[in-house]
């Protein structure tokens, strides 16, 4: 089996085409690990509306015989209605709680401990009347899984992880970071599509004139394509098509995506009204990156803990965080929060739709069959700041979980769910993650 480097040398083409070769079957690494597995963790802030999110009881999301697959079932509440087309590949997990205590307010420990499962360091970031705190004292599970995959020749990728963002404030504090490479090592998401495109394809042009990265590779692509088998040519052309389409999007929206430093709270972020478009652009880039096998682990972070987007496109003028602090007896606020969370569910559904519509490169089925999306939140409910009953929604077949059902694990530490994710990737030597006091019973059984 010829290597990518050797193929480039033999054909006399430049290394600039290398990013387009990672997922070609004839150049793939010999693998005894079986099909690819991928994980995408999606974050949205400020809790949910319990009665409109959780199924009334655990059990299957069953449909009557002959029903339209897109019809929401009795067990699927209004917020999750956009995910109805995927209910056979959907799982909700109720009861899994963030039990990490220590320094920091509820939001800080919510997002800072969400993927790390360990306490925040003492620090000088003040949240409300709680004890000040700093960064997390351990790595996040996405980074742990990526380190495991990168340590094996058959699963190593160009990027260990990719961190996407949508309207994440351009400031570094505990409320804006959920990914950690290690203790005191927060990882900032990239929420500018131009910057992410440049990271993936190694080039950023003037925003006023976005020139295709493919233009200068025309001759190299022709030479390369002629030397590849038919299946590789098809995948190469699909990847190039995705890049070309995205470049057209960037060129058509260069003014909309200029990225000034967002204002601190309170107030409306300057890019607030661009949130829907930015979300779809980042999802398109994320799908392209997974299809190209640039990475197998990614995160997509919407705003931040204490997130305050004003979703005027939904007819909502108030900020999300302000609404989340209204009492449950405020029916108007609950209705608006339901609309907001349903919008996030719709973006997750769009990601799932894109993956389901993309054939698995060099494999069977769709990319969704080999990808698990985990959508979660830093709180179970905004006004109480509870970290009990945190929303956990999983879509897709990447990790082999038995889907199509609502599960309950009453008051179980979320460290055990983080371990479950790692074990599903084959990282079974990991028997503790985060605070070991909350790992005693090991991974959850989701089979």
Secondary structure, DSSP 8 states (H G I E B T S, - for coil): ---HHHHHHHHT--GGGGGGSTT-GGGS---SS-S--EEEEEE--S---GGGTS-SSSEE----TT--TTS--TTS-GGGGGGGGGGGGEEEEEEEE----SSS-HHHHHHHTTTT-S-B---SB--TTS--B-SBSS--HHHHHHHHHHTSTTT--S-S-EEEEES--SS-SGGG--EEEETTEEE--B--HHHHHHHHHS----TTS---TTGGGHHHHHHHHHTS-HHHHHHHHHHHHHHHHHHHHHHHTTTTT-------SSS--TTGGGHHHHHHHHHHHHHHHHHTTS-SEEEEEES-TT-----GGGT--S-HHHHHTS-TT-HHHHHHHHHHHHHHHHHHHHHHHHHHTSB-TTSSSBGGGGEEEEEE-S-SBTTTTB-SS--EEEESSTT----SEEEEEEEEEHHHHHHHHHHHTT-TT----SSGGG-TT-S----
